[in-house]
Amino acid sequence: GHQLFLNGGLQYSSADEYRYHEALVLPAFQVVQEPRRVLILGGGDGLALREVLRRPGVERVTLVDIDPAMVELARTFPPLADLNAHAFDDARVTVVHDDAMRWLDARRGPFDVVIVDFPDPANFVLGKLYTTAFYERAGAALAPGGALVVQSTSPLASRSAYWCVVRTVEACGFVVRPYHALVPSFGEWGFLLAKREAFDVPGADVPGARSLDAASMRALFVLGPDLAPVDVQVNR
């Protein structure tokens, strides 16, 4: 197989990326009624896009990634194009190269599902994408009943950062369900699923999924004592 690094940081390993991307994408599709319009912020490797396009009923996907070189690699580098199932060739996909926060300033949408798949906030440019200012903009792009999902770093290795993301999204008026998945290349990895209204933990079967069935879907939302909440500040 192969691995992709950006600026020295591992982005995925072809051996187990499906565990990450199924966990990122599939829960949201169980808490929204008939999602048709999807927004992916980040995700220029096309792997989350692959999972979205596999969901029945999806009519339109907009992917916003600031880096055209990443998307070009995903389209033309054969091992990656095969891995993402040539997702960028699908006629339902629109690609935008822009800063996600700036793009959202134009009041985009509505989208039934918004998937936020950014690198961890290691600098100011990325850090602004984990603030109330950003999540308010992302929330404004949601259709009524829509769901927001955010990759949220490791709740084990970066416990405070993980719960900071959760509390920051909550501060924007969302009901948040934290969850996690084991991705061997990264370890224990964290996500959150959020809606404007209360909702049940997803737990239906997922036809075609490699890592998730009904029981393991529900188990994603069980966080043990070493992943439990800690006191954090909201990121403004």
FENWO-V666044 format. One record per backbone hydrogen bond with DSSP energy under -0.5 kcal/mol. NH is the residue of the N-H (numbers start at 0). CO is the residue of the C=O. Records with the same first field share a line. If there is no record, write none. Layout:
NH: CO  CO
This chain:
3: 11
5: 8
8: 5
10: 3
11: 3
13: 1
15: 12
16: 12
18: 15
19: 15
20: 16
21: 17
22: 18
23: 19
24: 20
25: 21
28: 24  25
29: 26
30: 27
33: 31
34: 31
37: 35  59
38: 112
39: 61
40: 114
41: 39  63
42: 116
45: 42
49: 45
50: 46
51: 47
52: 48
53: 49
54: 51
57: 54
58: 35
59: 35
60: 91
61: 37
62: 93
63: 39
64: 62  95
67: 65
69: 66
70: 66
71: 67
72: 68
73: 69
74: 70
75: 71
76: 72
77: 75
79: 76
80: 76
81: 77
82: 78
83: 79
84: 81
85: 80
86: 83
88: 85
89: 86
92: 89
93: 60
95: 62
97: 95
102: 98
103: 99
104: 100
105: 102
106: 103
109: 140
110: 140
111: 36
112: 36
113: 146
114: 38
115: 113  148
116: 40  114
121: 119
126: 122
127: 123
128: 125
129: 126
130: 127
131: 234
134: 130
135: 131
136: 132
137: 133
138: 134
139: 135
140: 136  137
141: 138
142: 110
145: 142
146: 111
147: 193
148: 113
149: 191
150: 115
151: 189
157: 153
158: 155
161: 157
162: 158
163: 159
164: 160
165: 161
166: 162
167: 163
168: 164
169: 165
170: 166
171: 168
172: 169
173: 168
174: 194
175: 173
176: 192
177: 175
178: 190
179: 219
180: 188
182: 180  186
183: 181
185: 182
186: 182
188: 180
189: 152
190: 178
191: 149
192: 176
193: 147
194: 174
208: 205
216: 212
217: 213
218: 214
219: 215  216
220: 217
221: 218
222: 220
223: 221
226: 223
227: 224
235: 233
